Amino acid sequence: MARLSAARYGKDNVRVYKVHKDEKTGQQSVTEMTVCCLLEGEIDTSYTQADNSVIVATDSIKNTIYIKAKEHPVNPPELYASILGQHFLDKYAHISAAHIDVTVHRWTRMVIDGQPHPHSFLRDGQETRNVEATVTRDGITIKSGIVGLQVLKSTGSAFHGFVRDEFTTLKETWDRILSTDVDAGWTWKKCANLAAVQDGVERFDAAWEAARNITLKTFAEDESASVQNTMYKMCEQILDAVPETEKTNYSLPNKHYFEVDLSWHKGLQNTGKDAEVYAPQSGPNGLIKCEVSRS
Ligand SMILES: O=c1[nH]c(=O)c2[nH]c(=O)[nH]c2[nH]1
């Protein structure tokens, strides 16, 4: 016997752009995001009995994403995701959960001749601001984050004292390059309803800015003993800075840069204290993850 033990469906990769035109100043602001919206509920018969009467078509879900972006603010993304998810619960009695993922892409205002340009923007990096909201009739859980923020420090990182045995070839180092693509998240205490998300809505932008600043400052200033220890310090500070969060997490690849021994060529010294030219590695890479909660 088979049993449908989990099911959700919806539209993924819905790309949305919204412009805000300030009539007074003539300044325009833009937001570009990619949205995924998946629904759960009493939809089992659509899988098990070909009963399409319980299906809100994924095409209609896509339309709803655009309509809600028109009717409501898309910033902060935590609010837009909550509004969008709440719509599906309010509209369809048989839907019990809406899972909304929003990925916001960077469009940073250009500065031309020292002045912020009123309507021109540049993509300054692949970094995105990410939100995962799960809306149910019991409340709204939101996880916010940063993905794809690429950073490198050319010194101020060590790695020694690790297990040495018959499997070990890595040398200990007191000075190495540290580089990663930051994937950071912070999970908010559950909101009872949409009004609770809206109440003090500025906390979402403030938390994103704090988390980003903490990440960069700690990465730059920490005399890193390991990726593990540096990311833990970041997590602790985010929990301190954003009291409405219950846990925080990082997932950091350790992007290796190998020294190149060039001594075979006319005795060129390029290792240890003489290292200047390195070979960046595309893989394999370390991958270090953690989640830190309030005790
Ligand atoms: O910061 C690090 N953590 C590790 O677990 C590890 N493992 C490794 O080979 N290099 C590093 N660096």
The ligand as a MOL file (V3000), in Angstrom:
LIG
                    3D

  0  0  0     0  0            999 V3000
M  V30 BEGIN CTAB
M  V30 COUNTS 12 13 0 0 0
M  V30 BEGIN ATOM
M  V30 1 O 38.8100 26.9150 9.0490 0
M  V30 2 C 38.9770 25.7410 8.6810 0
M  V30 3 N 38.2020 24.7550 9.2100 0
M  V30 4 C 38.3280 23.4520 8.8570 0
M  V30 5 O 37.5900 22.5660 9.3680 0
M  V30 6 C 39.3130 23.1330 7.9150 0
M  V30 7 N 39.7160 21.9550 7.3390 0
M  V30 8 C 40.7170 22.2580 6.4780 0
M  V30 9 O 41.3100 21.4180 5.7440 0
M  V30 10 N 40.9550 23.5980 6.4790 0
M  V30 11 C 40.1040 24.1670 7.3700 0
M  V30 12 N 39.9230 25.4440 7.7570 0
M  V30 END ATOM
M  V30 BEGIN BOND
M  V30 1 2 1 2
M  V30 2 1 2 3
M  V30 3 1 2 12
M  V30 4 1 3 4
M  V30 5 2 4 5
M  V30 6 1 4 6
M  V30 7 1 6 7
M  V30 8 2 6 11
M  V30 9 1 7 8
M  V30 10 2 8 9
M  V30 11 1 8 10
M  V30 12 1 10 11
M  V30 13 1 11 12
M  V30 END BOND
M  V30 END CTAB
M  END
